[in-house]
Amino acid sequence: MEPTPSKKWFSTSLMIMLMVVIVDQVSKVIVLKTMYKGQSIPVFGDWLRLTFTENPGMAFGIQFGPPAMITILSLAATLLIIAYLYKVGGMYKPYRYSLSFVLGGAFGNIIDRVFYGKVLYNDPLFLGKVVDFIHVNVWRGVVPEGIPFLGGKYLALFPIWNVADMAIVLGVVGILFFQRQFHELAEKQLIGEPIESDEVSAVEGGSTEETTVEPEREADLPGQPSSEG
């Protein structure tokens, strides 16, 4: 019989998404109020700096079409992830938490793209730029010529990003790490195979616990004392 997981998973996922959005937006508002565009403040020397930039492209500064198209594509991708999260339901918590981090990060950057242009510069909605400020300067320089596609180009690792980008990366890493366990558990539920005790805790509500059926007691034979007495 197919399990019916508790709906508690919805509130847990929503809390994760809200936490990411709140931390992301509060940090961006602090940057907007206390820094000017282009300002860079060292935190740990040149390794970690707070550098205020506005990103019209995708995550990590990747450019792909006009800002309005990027916003619309981001919204469409977010809706697809929401639909998938609803389908996953309470099946496997680590996998679902990873999806929730991705959604929280996506919503954080979508807020920038939809509203920040209007609020800051009175531009039309959907034309805003994402506020980036976390500058991890691991390495920067010219890539050796022998490396395909990137040879001879100037590259900085890592580009300037924000809390929403961090949540997206964390979520994607989690999805890749937990997807095998998720699919194994989903397959067990599909074919009705019993779920191990250590897997039950990963299912919201624990409603998929393996049921233990007690063996039927043999009927008392005539002439034998009853087990009840």
C-alpha positions as CSV (number, residue, x, y, z in Angstrom):
1,M,0.0,0.0,0.0
2,E,1.4,3.4,-0.9
3,P,2.4,5.5,2.1
4,T,0.6,8.7,3.0
5,P,3.3,11.0,4.5
6,S,2.4,13.7,7.0
7,K,1.7,17.2,5.6
8,K,4.2,18.6,8.2
9,W,6.8,18.6,5.4
10,F,5.2,21.7,3.9
11,S,5.7,23.9,6.9
12,T,9.3,22.7,7.4
13,S,10.2,23.5,3.8
14,L,8.4,26.8,4.0
15,M,10.4,27.7,7.1
16,I,13.7,27.0,5.3
17,M,12.7,29.1,2.3
18,L,11.6,32.0,4.5
19,M,14.8,31.8,6.6
20,V,16.9,32.0,3.4
21,V,14.8,34.9,1.9
22,I,14.9,36.9,5.2
23,V,18.6,36.5,5.8
24,D,19.3,37.3,2.1
25,Q,17.1,40.4,1.9
26,V,18.2,41.8,5.3
27,S,21.9,41.5,4.3
28,K,21.2,43.2,1.0
29,V,19.3,46.1,2.7
30,I,22.2,46.6,5.1
31,V,24.6,46.8,2.1
32,L,22.3,49.2,0.3
33,K,22.1,51.4,3.4
34,T,25.8,51.4,4.4
35,M,27.8,51.0,1.2
36,Y,28.1,52.7,-2.1
37,K,28.3,50.9,-5.4
38,G,31.9,49.7,-6.1
39,Q,33.0,50.1,-2.5
40,S,35.1,47.2,-1.2
41,I,35.8,46.5,2.5
42,P,38.4,43.9,3.5
43,V,37.2,41.3,6.0
44,F,40.1,38.8,5.9
45,G,42.7,40.7,3.8
46,D,42.1,40.1,0.1
47,W,40.8,36.6,0.6
48,L,37.3,37.8,1.8
49,R,35.9,41.3,1.1
50,L,32.5,43.0,1.0
51,T,32.3,44.4,-2.5
52,F,29.0,46.1,-3.5
53,T,28.1,45.3,-7.1
54,E,24.8,45.1,-9.0
55,N,24.5,42.0,-11.2
56,P,22.1,42.3,-14.2
57,G,22.8,38.7,-15.2
58,M,22.3,35.3,-13.6
59,A,24.1,33.9,-10.6
60,F,27.8,34.6,-10.4
61,G,27.5,37.3,-13.1
62,I,26.7,35.0,-16.0
63,Q,25.1,37.1,-18.8
64,F,22.1,35.5,-20.7
65,G,19.8,37.8,-22.6
66,P,18.1,41.0,-21.3
67,P,17.2,41.4,-17.6
68,A,13.4,40.9,-18.2
69,M,14.0,37.6,-19.9
70,I,16.3,36.4,-17.1
71,T,13.6,37.4,-14.6
72,I,10.9,35.5,-16.5
73,L,13.1,32.4,-16.9
74,S,13.9,32.5,-13.2
75,L,10.2,32.7,-12.3
76,A,9.4,29.8,-14.6
77,A,12.2,27.6,-13.2
78,T,11.1,28.4,-9.7
79,L,7.6,27.4,-10.4
80,L,8.8,24.1,-11.8
81,I,10.9,23.4,-8.7
82,I,7.8,24.2,-6.5
83,A,5.8,21.7,-8.5
84,Y,8.5,19.1,-8.1
85,L,8.8,19.8,-4.4
86,Y,5.1,19.3,-3.9
87,K,5.4,16.0,-5.8
88,V,8.3,14.8,-3.6
89,G,6.2,15.7,-0.5
90,G,7.5,14.2,2.7
91,M,9.4,11.3,1.2
92,Y,13.0,12.1,2.0
93,K,13.8,15.0,4.2
94,P,17.5,15.7,3.3
95,Y,16.6,15.8,-0.4
96,R,13.6,18.0,0.2
97,Y,15.6,20.4,2.5
98,S,18.1,20.8,-0.4
99,L,15.2,21.7,-2.8
100,S,14.0,24.2,-0.2
101,F,17.4,25.9,0.0
102,V,17.4,26.3,-3.8
103,L,13.9,27.8,-3.8
104,G,14.8,30.2,-1.0
105,G,17.8,31.4,-2.9
106,A,15.8,31.7,-6.1
107,F,13.1,33.8,-4.4
108,G,15.7,36.0,-2.8
109,N,17.2,36.9,-6.2
110,I,13.8,37.2,-7.9
111,I,12.8,39.8,-5.4
112,D,15.8,41.9,-6.5
113,R,15.0,41.4,-10.2
114,V,11.3,42.3,-9.9
115,F,11.3,45.1,-7.3
116,Y,14.8,46.6,-6.8
117,G,14.9,48.5,-10.1
118,K,11.6,50.1,-9.3
119,V,12.4,50.9,-5.7
120,L,16.0,52.2,-6.3
121,Y,15.9,53.8,-9.8
122,N,12.2,54.0,-10.6
123,D,12.7,51.6,-13.5
124,P,9.9,49.3,-14.7
125,L,9.2,46.1,-12.7
126,F,11.2,43.0,-13.7
127,L,14.2,45.1,-14.7
128,G,16.0,45.2,-11.4
129,K,19.6,44.0,-10.7
130,V,20.7,41.5,-8.1
131,V,22.7,43.0,-5.2
132,D,26.0,41.1,-4.8
133,F,28.6,41.8,-2.1
134,I,30.3,38.6,-0.8
135,H,33.7,38.6,-2.5
136,V,35.8,35.5,-2.0
137,N,39.0,36.2,-3.8
138,V,40.5,32.7,-4.1
139,W,42.4,33.3,-7.3
140,R,42.4,35.7,-10.2
141,G,44.6,36.0,-13.3
142,V,45.0,34.9,-16.9
143,V,44.1,31.3,-17.6
144,P,47.0,29.4,-19.4
145,E,46.6,29.1,-23.1
146,G,46.6,25.3,-23.1
147,I,43.2,25.1,-21.3
148,P,40.3,24.7,-23.8
149,F,37.7,27.5,-24.1
150,L,39.2,29.6,-21.2
151,G,42.8,29.8,-22.3
152,G,44.1,33.4,-22.4
153,K,41.1,34.8,-20.7
154,Y,41.1,36.7,-17.4
155,L,39.3,34.8,-14.7
156,A,38.4,35.5,-11.1
157,L,37.5,32.7,-8.7
158,F,35.0,33.2,-7.3
159,P,32.8,36.0,-8.7
160,I,31.0,38.3,-6.2
161,W,27.8,36.7,-4.9
162,N,25.2,36.9,-2.1
163,V,23.4,34.8,0.5
164,A,20.8,33.7,-2.1
165,D,23.5,32.4,-4.4
166,M,25.1,30.6,-1.4
167,A,21.8,28.9,-0.6
168,I,21.4,27.8,-4.2
169,V,24.8,26.3,-4.3
170,L,24.3,24.5,-1.0
171,G,20.9,23.2,-2.2
172,V,22.4,21.9,-5.5
173,V,25.2,20.2,-3.7
174,G,22.7,18.6,-1.4
175,I,20.5,17.4,-4.3
176,L,23.5,15.8,-5.9
177,F,24.6,14.2,-2.7
178,F,21.2,12.8,-1.6
179,Q,19.6,12.0,-4.9
180,R,20.7,8.3,-4.8
181,Q,19.2,7.7,-1.4
182,F,16.0,9.6,-2.4
183,H,15.5,7.5,-5.5
184,E,16.2,4.2,-3.6
185,L,13.6,5.1,-1.0
186,A,11.1,6.2,-3.7
187,E,11.6,2.9,-5.5
188,K,11.0,1.0,-2.3
189,Q,7.8,2.9,-1.7
190,L,6.7,2.3,-5.3
191,I,7.1,-1.5,-5.2
192,G,5.9,-1.8,-1.6
193,E,9.2,-3.0,-0.2
194,P,9.6,-2.6,3.6
195,I,11.5,0.5,4.7
196,E,14.4,0.0,7.1
197,S,14.2,1.6,10.6
198,D,17.0,4.0,9.8
199,E,15.2,5.2,6.7
200,V,11.9,5.9,8.6
201,S,13.4,8.9,10.4
202,A,14.2,10.5,7.0
203,V,10.4,10.4,6.1
204,E,8.3,13.3,7.5
205,G,5.8,12.0,10.0
206,G,7.2,8.5,10.1
207,S,4.0,7.2,8.5
208,T,6.0,4.8,6.3
209,E,7.3,2.8,9.1
210,E,7.7,-0.9,8.5
211,T,4.8,-2.7,10.0
212,T,5.6,-5.8,12.1
213,V,2.9,-8.5,11.9
214,E,2.7,-10.8,14.9
215,P,2.4,-14.5,13.9
216,E,-0.9,-16.0,14.6
217,R,-1.2,-18.0,17.8
218,E,-1.8,-21.6,17.2
219,A,-5.3,-22.7,18.3
220,D,-5.3,-24.6,21.5
221,L,-5.6,-28.3,20.7
222,P,-8.1,-30.4,22.5
223,G,-6.8,-31.8,25.7
224,Q,-4.0,-29.2,26.0
225,P,-4.1,-26.5,28.6
226,S,-5.1,-23.1,27.3
227,S,-2.4,-20.5,27.1
228,E,-4.7,-17.9,28.5
229,G,-5.3,-19.7,31.7
